[in-house]
Amino acid sequence: MGRVMQRMWHFLGFGEHEEGGVPAETAPPRAPIFRLHTQRSLEIVVLEPGQYEEAQTAADYLKTHRPVVLNLRNVHKDLGRRVVDFLSGVAYALDGHTHRVGDEIFLFTPAHVSITAEHIEEAAPKGLFPVE
């Protein structure tokens, strides 16, 4: 039982030496412990705004580092432009990225998510919205 108490006192920093002046045995230094699975799952939010006020919800998701896919297929064109303009500004302010995925579908990502896309030559006009 004396050895257990001695180890406890040594652990707490009180027992540097045993009686008689002989140094107590020292434990080898431990290597730091690292968690192997450091990546958390990535959540992608898909939104279809019905009104301009819902763009703030998408901005809040971007601020919490979640990518947002915006579906504007059933949204009036003027509203869609306003929402894309707003979220493009939010993504820019957060050092994020904006990418047009398809017709009226956009991807907004925070800074830690990069977008890799092959450049496919399409007959679609260049830019986010076609010029009328």
One Martini backbone bead per residue (centre of mass of N, CA, C, O) as a GRO file, in nm:
protein
  132
    1MET     BB    1   0.054   0.065  -0.015
    2GLY     BB    2   0.299   0.260  -0.019
    3ARG     BB    3   0.340   0.270  -0.330
    4VAL     BB    4   0.072   0.407  -0.399
    5MET     BB    5   0.118   0.668  -0.237
    6GLN     BB    6   0.381   0.745  -0.374
    7ARG     BB    7   0.261   0.776  -0.661
    8MET     BB    8   0.054   0.992  -0.586
    9TRP     BB    9   0.255   1.205  -0.484
   10HIS     BB   10   0.411   1.216  -0.748
   11PHE     BB   11   0.175   1.301  -0.928
   12LEU     BB   12   0.127   1.573  -0.749
   13GLY     BB   13   0.447   1.672  -0.677
   14PHE     BB   14   0.574   1.578  -0.381
   15GLY     BB   15   0.746   1.302  -0.467
   16GLU     BB   16   1.066   1.313  -0.575
   17HIS     BB   17   1.180   1.148  -0.325
   18GLU     BB   18   1.295   0.911  -0.154
   19GLU     BB   19   1.403   0.770   0.097
   20GLY     BB   20   1.754   0.852   0.111
   21GLY     BB   21   1.786   1.029  -0.174
   22VAL     BB   22   1.659   0.857  -0.392
   23PRO     BB   23   1.539   0.855  -0.684
   24ALA     BB   24   1.261   0.824  -0.833
   25GLU     BB   25   1.088   0.671  -1.056
   26THR     BB   26   1.038   0.755  -1.386
   27ALA     BB   27   0.822   0.824  -1.615
   28PRO     BB   28   0.763   0.812  -1.921
   29PRO     BB   29   0.692   1.002  -2.163
   30ARG     BB   30   0.407   1.103  -2.311
   31ALA     BB   31   0.226   1.100  -2.575
   32PRO     BB   32   0.027   1.258  -2.757
   33ILE     BB   33  -0.319   1.282  -2.801
   34PHE     BB   34  -0.497   1.183  -3.092
   35ARG     BB   35  -0.751   1.227  -3.306
   36LEU     BB   36  -0.837   1.055  -3.589
   37HIS     BB   37  -1.143   1.170  -3.611
   38THR     BB   38  -1.170   1.504  -3.715
   39GLN     BB   39  -1.400   1.471  -3.903
   40ARG     BB   40  -1.690   1.600  -3.982
   41SER     BB   41  -1.982   1.610  -4.094
   42LEU     BB   42  -2.129   1.723  -4.392
   43GLU     BB   43  -2.365   1.978  -4.442
   44ILE     BB   44  -2.621   2.019  -4.686
   45VAL     BB   45  -2.819   2.285  -4.794
   46VAL     BB   46  -3.157   2.294  -4.918
   47LEU     BB   47  -3.311   2.564  -5.102
   48GLU     BB   48  -3.651   2.729  -5.153
   49PRO     BB   49  -3.740   3.030  -5.200
   50GLY     BB   50  -4.039   3.242  -5.159
   51GLN     BB   51  -3.875   3.479  -5.022
   52TYR     BB   52  -3.646   3.716  -4.937
   53GLU     BB   53  -3.623   3.649  -4.625
   54GLU     BB   54  -3.495   3.354  -4.679
   55ALA     BB   55  -3.198   3.447  -4.731
   56GLN     BB   56  -3.109   3.463  -4.434
   57THR     BB   57  -3.101   3.161  -4.382
   58ALA     BB   58  -2.870   3.106  -4.580
   59ALA     BB   59  -2.668   3.296  -4.442
   60ASP     BB   60  -2.664   3.146  -4.170
   61TYR     BB   61  -2.544   2.886  -4.283
   62LEU     BB   62  -2.281   3.013  -4.387
   63LYS     BB   63  -2.189   3.122  -4.104
   64THR     BB   64  -2.191   2.797  -4.007
   65HIS     BB   65  -2.035   2.633  -4.240
   66ARG     BB   66  -2.261   2.580  -4.470
   67PRO     BB   67  -2.367   2.458  -4.744
   68VAL     BB   68  -2.560   2.595  -5.030
   69VAL     BB   69  -2.849   2.502  -5.207
   70LEU     BB   70  -3.013   2.679  -5.474
   71ASN     BB   71  -3.355   2.671  -5.569
   72LEU     BB   72  -3.509   2.863  -5.861
   73ARG     BB   73  -3.741   2.729  -6.038
   74ASN     BB   74  -4.007   2.848  -5.850
   75VAL     BB   75  -3.897   3.144  -5.902
   76HIS     BB   76  -3.890   3.453  -5.946
   77LYS     BB   77  -3.653   3.623  -6.118
   78ASP     BB   78  -3.616   3.873  -5.938
   79LEU     BB   79  -3.587   3.718  -5.674
   80GLY     BB   80  -3.349   3.542  -5.759
   81ARG     BB   81  -3.148   3.774  -5.804
   82ARG     BB   82  -3.153   3.890  -5.518
   83VAL     BB   83  -3.062   3.633  -5.372
   84VAL     BB   84  -2.794   3.592  -5.525
   85ASP     BB   85  -2.672   3.864  -5.458
   86PHE     BB   86  -2.676   3.833  -5.153
   87LEU     BB   87  -2.516   3.556  -5.133
   88SER     BB   88  -2.266   3.657  -5.279
   89GLY     BB   89  -2.193   3.864  -5.061
   90VAL     BB   90  -2.168   3.667  -4.828
   91ALA     BB   91  -1.951   3.486  -4.952
   92TYR     BB   92  -1.742   3.710  -4.987
   93ALA     BB   93  -1.725   3.799  -4.684
   94LEU     BB   94  -1.644   3.477  -4.610
   95ASP     BB   95  -1.455   3.358  -4.840
   96GLY     BB   96  -1.625   3.224  -5.046
   97HIS     BB   97  -1.840   3.045  -5.280
   98THR     BB   98  -1.960   3.047  -5.627
   99HIS     BB   99  -2.197   2.827  -5.811
  100ARG     BB  100  -2.322   2.713  -6.109
  101VAL     BB  101  -2.489   2.414  -6.164
  102GLY     BB  102  -2.758   2.519  -6.305
  103ASP     BB  103  -3.062   2.583  -6.383
  104GLU     BB  104  -3.138   2.767  -6.111
  105ILE     BB  105  -2.865   2.650  -5.964
  106PHE     BB  106  -2.689   2.703  -5.652
  107LEU     BB  107  -2.358   2.734  -5.499
  108PHE     BB  108  -2.273   2.789  -5.152
  109THR     BB  109  -1.957   2.846  -4.987
  110PRO     BB  110  -1.737   2.829  -4.766
  111ALA     BB  111  -1.397   2.854  -4.723
  112HIS     BB  112  -1.347   2.529  -4.650
  113VAL     BB  113  -1.497   2.499  -4.933
  114SER     BB  114  -1.432   2.357  -5.234
  115ILE     BB  115  -1.463   2.398  -5.590
  116THR     BB  116  -1.489   2.135  -5.836
  117ALA     BB  117  -1.497   2.198  -6.193
  118GLU     BB  118  -1.577   2.127  -6.498
  119HIS     BB  119  -1.544   2.266  -6.811
  120ILE     BB  120  -1.839   2.309  -6.985
  121GLU     BB  121  -1.950   2.339  -7.293
  122GLU     BB  122  -2.213   2.557  -7.358
  123ALA     BB  123  -2.506   2.720  -7.476
  124ALA     BB  124  -2.499   2.879  -7.242
  125PRO     BB  125  -2.476   3.154  -7.088
  126LYS     BB  126  -2.286   3.369  -6.941
  127GLY     BB  127  -2.321   3.361  -6.617
  128LEU     BB  128  -2.583   3.364  -6.395
  129PHE     BB  129  -2.758   3.538  -6.599
  130PRO     BB  130  -2.941   3.606  -6.852
  131VAL     BB  131  -2.953   3.827  -7.106
  132GLU     BB  132  -3.235   4.035  -7.217
   0.00000   0.00000   0.00000
